[in-house]
């Protein structure tokens, strides 16, 4: 296949808006090829979108569906010759997820939080999501075995456990959510700072985070630790964010990437002592990211309207339910985690929500280097992923931001500096924040770029970047990027002008990290004891079987092999 | 093949406990023993009378047929119907449920599970209030106070006490039963209430009032309560409320006594509210006692496929959910369905009489390993291999935990998945033929 004449943005390869032809052969980008031609003359062409943080599969997503039949009634589309039926807005069914990502030009998405014990469920849903490639991050931050290894300062055993846990969960990377807080929630409490000891375990969140970061680097995992801070969502929590980031600045990355990826930074960049004086501290956070190179973030942008909050931060969800008097689901997972789900409506007339909206945008606009900031909404916590085009246009257009702010709470200008920010992102920034950077941050060398050997995942938008003023014509931009003209996945046109043409199954990425047998041998008695005494199932029924990953893509990592090729 | 083999850590596919520590001895292609299993599970694993051949009713009699004939006749019934019902799914795998959902989409059927006659009201309660729950191991490791409300695990889930609840021993519960307070609320004494530290016997149909009284007591508003609520003295209720608030970690298990007594989903709504409110004082979770081993799994599978966990109507080409209108019993009571496929459930025994009679008056396809009262009113009967004994697959425990069922012995019969795919292929073929004839 040949794509002719597009205006290509391929930041990983230093290509920023050059007219060029692209060649595809057997699902990969190549130097030269023949076959079907697509005329993309003058049109915007990018690699397929990569979503590094979204809640798209597993128990809490399905809990959201079950407790929200009101949501499933939205976005309904009947089945047709190609597609299964679609339902849902904030919690779409599996099929709708695949179709909607594809229509928007996205070809890869990673589920952000899976407990090992419930990973089988996650993979059941992931394999039902058509078209896109995917993976799931694995939760480690409240795990008894992790906390005991950290308490005993046994880093090699901790690394062996992380490798074993990833293999058991068929997981991609180390996710940490409110470390120590999930365990505390087992008896209905929470930790209040990174130095607050976790009851019964004689460790602090700070020690858990550092321990897991060190283990992550010891194992040369493709992705860094992926961290949801303590105190997330609370006024004044920006100090916790800075304190936590400082814990990690001396750790050396084992690959050319960050040491920590901060999930949905927006929810952790707040000032104030309570809801009354709640304000943005995005500038402080942005300064930190501008002056340090060990951390990256995704925005976790909040948009107004319906959302379903879902997180392994169970005490936070209990707080959300108390605050909104809305229905509340909670799910504690023995020895590993806790979690919660609460529906939410964000209102532009509510000052706190308006400040949250501004914080996400401020972060993306104030951090100078777009490689450090991913565009996300923490789907479906800040907003469902179908609203990414709204976020992109807000970032690209100061007039649009001004118009939006004019409709919000009058106090907003005093609580955020967003109105003063003149910066408007360009297509190069957007291509980095939605393609190149998420692939690099996740450690996916064949994703997010269009160089030879890359996966032939390509988006062609019906938009001429050389003719369109993205600042003024933001509504045209939004329309064009909401529905890709062509989405090509693995060299196959899967979506054209919003019509799904075919639904190949996506691949599931997971990381198999090797560790010395001696470390595993030291680990196994601990695990055997835990299963004999504390888990409610047998060790032999714990790990996810290969039957749940019919299209697996295993990435090798670990101690006993040569370091993998470093990502561009 | 006569050499004895031992399968360790096998999963019992009888009830929602999904005990996964069964040691199965197989010899000569048959299960000889199922150690650790309770009598209910053991009887399932050991097997009993099976349907041996597919059958099609001709002139009033069920006559043996080939599988293909049975698939073709089933496809014909589904294609001729305006609004077929596909009901059951509680005792088969999620993989079979997925194939069933695909078939329901293609023929435009309503798909519903046995939840409709057990924990359907719980689902509606959860839609109102959410479910503050936990995995069973969390209860085992932490709970010092457990309530069983309208359920009788001593007889229905025999290993629940030892493995997960009152008598289990975990990290923060080293004394097991000794260290726990067990409360049973029911309308009659049961084997479960004999295990209780406190048995609260309430008047039938008064669950809602009793839960409301407890909510008032927990909220410190007990002074306006009458002296007796639902047949229980106020002093008893006050003692109970104090026990709940004093818990370090409390768990409420509820069963059909709550979901199917007067008030139904409102009872569940109220119980979920009580648990949510108790979390202002301590840690409390709530779990439904699911009956059939994978009734949870069909709910999960339907939810991720269609957005809804039960009573999903595909006749409009897109999923539509309105319990009260689209549940199996609603359709049958209104005579609003004109064919039924019953799989892995015995509708004739468990449905209200009028709905079972309605079932007898429409063409019925049965897919099941065993003959049961539904067989008597079926027009096509297709025997299958037993999921969880003869076929691998996924099942969801009562707490929502997915486990992979093991295959213990071979079967010459096709699996539920294979049968459903056989019917689906026949549907596609007959549709194609009809289209060709039309052209």
Interface residues (C-beta under 8 A of the other chain):
Chain A: X57 X59 X61 X62 X63 X65 X66 X67 X68 X69 X71 X72 X73 X76 X77 X78 X79 X84 X85 X86 X87 X88 X91 X92 X93 X94 X95 X117 X118 X120 X121 X124 X125 X128 X185 X186 X187 X188 X200 X318 X321 X322 X327 X328 X329 X330 X331 X332 X333 X334 X335 X341 X342 X533 X534 X535 X536 X537 X538 X540 X541 X545 X547
Chain B: X8 X9 X11 X20 X21 X94 X98 X102 X105 X123 X126 X127 X128 X129 X130 X131 X132 X133 X134 X135 X136 X137 X138 X140 X141 X142 X163 X164 X169 X170 X171 X172 X248 X249 X276 X279 X280 X282 X283 X285 X299 X300 X301 X303 X304 X305 X306 X307 X308 X309 X314 X316 X317 X318 X319 X321 X392 X394 X396 X400 X401 X402 X403 X404
